[in-house]
Amino acid sequence: MGLPDMQQPEGESQGKRLTYFDGTSRQVYWTEVETPFPEGQLIVSRTDLQGVITHANDAFVLMSGYAREDLLGAPHYILRHPDMPAKAFKSLWDDAFAKKKWHGYVKNLRKDGGFYWVYATVVPNVRHGEVVGYTSVRRKPSRTRIEEVVPLYRDWLAEEGQAQ
């Protein structure tokens, strides 16, 4: 399932056409407006094997800026920020396919073009020995760790030929 192009936000923004692992692409726009992670909250979502969102808790809906109806049935990459290198997600999927837990820092794109950082844990949902989907729990990230991963992600993007 492809996603429609984003609407350009009011004010100053950047734009880029992103192409996703499944071959679909869309125009995205982003600003430098950060939404702080809500204190005491966890963002929880579940996806099927293809990464299509099947569950979104209230904190996820709030932070993403999307209506729950827009999230459910959409690919999780609806939140992919252009500052996130493909290499970061390859690590996630390699671990998930190996039925391992993955942890990492992710910069997510909000519907309004803003962003928010999370410390994500992704675990495969295993039923009768088979992976049937994935659960992601995101918590408030360490600002120090974010400052450490930003240059790393920038380097990875440059290696991928996608530097901003």
C-alpha positions, -999 to +999 in steps of 0.1 A: +000+000+000+014+034-010+010+065+010-002+099-003+022+128-005+024+149+026+010+184+025+036+211+029+034+227+063+031+264+069+063+283+074+098+271+066+102+235+057+123+211+035+110+185+011+122+153-004+108+123-022+114+092-001+115+057-016+107+029+008+119-007+009+088-019-009+094+004-039+067+029-031+076+066-027+060+098-015+069+134-011+076+144+026+081+177+042+098+184+075+105+213+098+129+218+127+100+218+152+106+191+178+077+177+199+091+166+233+084+131+244+055+131+269+067+125+305+057+091+320+043+078+287+052+048+265+044+048+228+032+013+218+023-001+184+020-035+168+025-044+132+019-074+110+048-092+092+049-065+065+052-036+090+015-025+086+002-010+118-024-031+135-025-013+169-016+022+181-020+033+217-031+068+226+004+081+231+014+070+196-016+087+181-008+119+200+029+120+192+024+111+155-002+138+149-022+113+128-057+101+136-058+065+148-079+057+116-050+070+095-024+049+114-042+016+114-036-002+082-008+022+072+029+010+069+049+020+099+073+038+076+046+066+075+068+080+103+101+077+085+121+109+089+145+118+061+173+121+087+170+083+094+194+062+074+183+029+059+212+012+077+195+019+110+163+001+099+183-028+083+197-035+118+162-035+132+148-059+105+179-082+107+172-087+144+135-090+140+138-117+114+162-135+136+135-134+164+157-111+185+149-080+204+162-047+189+169-014+206+177+019+190+172+057+187+148+068+161+138+102+148+102+101+137+083+124+113+050+138+125+021+144+102+026+182+106+062+179+095+077+182+130+096+154+146+101+135+178+129+112+191+123+079+208+143+051+223+126+021+206+125-016+216+111-039+189+102-075+197+088-102+174+054-116+185+058-153+184+029-177+184+034-215+183+070-209+172+062-186+143+066-148+142+031-133+135+040-096+139+060-071+159+055-049+189+074-017+194+076+001+227+091+036+226+102+055+257+117+089+264+152+090+249+184+102+265+193+137+250+230+128+254+226+096+233+206+115+207+235+140+204+258+110+199+237+093+172+229+124+151+264+126+136+265+088+132+232+089+113+244+119+092+276+098+083+254+068+074+232+090+052+262+103+034+275+068+028+240+060+013+243+090-009+213+106+008+228+135+028+205+164+033 
